[in-house]
Amino acid sequence: MGDFNYPDICWMSNSAKSIRSNRFLTGLADNFIVQKVGEATRGTAILDLVLTNVDDLVSGVEVEGSLGASDHALLKFTIQWKGAAKHTRTQFLDFKKADFIKLREVLGETPWTVILKGKGVHDGWEFVKREIVKAQLQAIPMRRKHGRCLKKPG
């Protein structure tokens, strides 16, 4: 939300006269962003905008009087947000408790030269990556993030 100062944009037809304003409109459209102010905020132009990428997130946009001697109008709107605390189930490799000797042993048992011979770069990389992940699972314990709740819109 703020003063974007594009006086030549017609928000009803989503068009503009200047190249700069057309680029702004294209950027909004390319990112699925909508503008929620429907009446003039300075003179006859809509300069103060409320932008959102979730149309139902912002509602009840009203243009009210001005603050002090400002020639801009005040905007009043509601953000519809129901945040629910959800515990994260994110896990990560706990390198502090890793068994690096076992990791070396597991990776050392693989006959790399024999297996990778004749493979292309892509196939060879996919094999190496798969073997490293398997070895990690055997030698490095997983740990959950604790004590933090993530708030996600619900």
N, C-alpha and C positions, 0 to 999 in steps of 0.2 A: 504494500500500500504506500502511496506517496504521490508527489507532484512529478509527473513525467513530461509535461510541457510539450505536447504535440497538439497544438490548437487546430491544425487542419484535418485531423482525423474525424471522420463521420462514423461514430460507433454503431449507428443504425444500419448502415450499409457495409460497414467494415472496409472502408476505402479511405484514401488520402490523396492529397495533391502532390506532396513533396516525396522525393526519393527516400529521404531519411525516415519519414513517417511510414512509408510503405515497407521499408526494411524492418521497422519495429513491428508492424502488423504481421509480416511474414515470420519473424522470430517467435511471436506469440503463437501463431497457428502451427508452426513446425514443432512447438513444444506442448501443444494441446492446452494452452493457457487461455482462459476466458477473463474478460473484463466485466465487472459487476455494477459499475456506477452507470445510472441511466439518465441523469439530468445534469445540467451545467453546474460546474463548481467554481468557475471564474468567468464572469461576464456571460457569454453565450456558449462558451467552450467547456468540454469535459477535460480538465487538465489533471485533476487528482483522481487516481485510479486505484481500484482494489482488484488485484489479479490473483487468480487461483487456478490450479490444475485439476481441482476436484469441484465441479460445478455446485454440488449440494453442500459443500463445506462452508460457504459464505452465503448468508441470507439477510433479508431485512435491511438492505443498504438504503440509507436516507441521507439526503443532503440537508443540513441544518444551517443555522446562521453562522456568522463568522466570529472569529476569536479576536477581540480587540479591534485594532484598525486594519487588520489583514483583509485583503481583497479576495482571499480564497475562502471557500465555504468549509465548514466542519462536516466530516462524514461520520455517520453512526451506522454500525453494522454488527451482525452476530456471526461468530464462528461456531459452527456446529461441530463439536468434537467430544466424542465419548471415549475417553482414555481408560483402558483397563490394564491393570498391572498383570503382566504375564511373566512367569519365571522363564528365564532363558534356559535352553537345553544345549547351548553351545559347548562344544568340547574342543580341547586343543591338546597337542602333544606336550607332555610334561618332560622336558629335556633335563630337568634337575634330577629326575629319577631314572633317566635312560641308562640302559646297559650297553655301552658303546663297544665293549668286548664282544658281546653277543651279536651286535649289529655288524661288526667287522667279520665275524665268523660266518654269519648267514650270507652276507654279500660275497665273501671269499669263496664259498662253496660253489658259486655259479661259474661255469666255464664260459666266461664272457666271449673270448676270442672265437671259440667254436660256434656258439649260438649266434653271434652277430655277423659272422662271415656270410657274405652274400646278401645280407639284408640292406635295404635302402636306408637313408637317413631317417625318414619318418618312421618306418617299421622298427628300426633299431632303437630310436628314442622311445617309442611306445613300450617296447619290451623293457628297456632299462628303467623307465619310470615305474612300470608295474612292479618290477622286482624290488625297487627301493621302497615303495609303499608297503609291499608285503613284509619286508624286513623291518620297517618302522613299526608295524603292528605287532611284531614279535618281540622287539627290543625296547620300545618306548611306550610307556603307559599313557593312556588318555586321561584327561582330567576335565571336570566340569567347572565352568565359571560359577562361583558362589557369591551370595550376598547381594547380588544386583538384580533388580527387576527392570525389565524393559517395558516402557509404556508404548503400546501400539494402539493406533485408532481402532475402535471396535464397532 
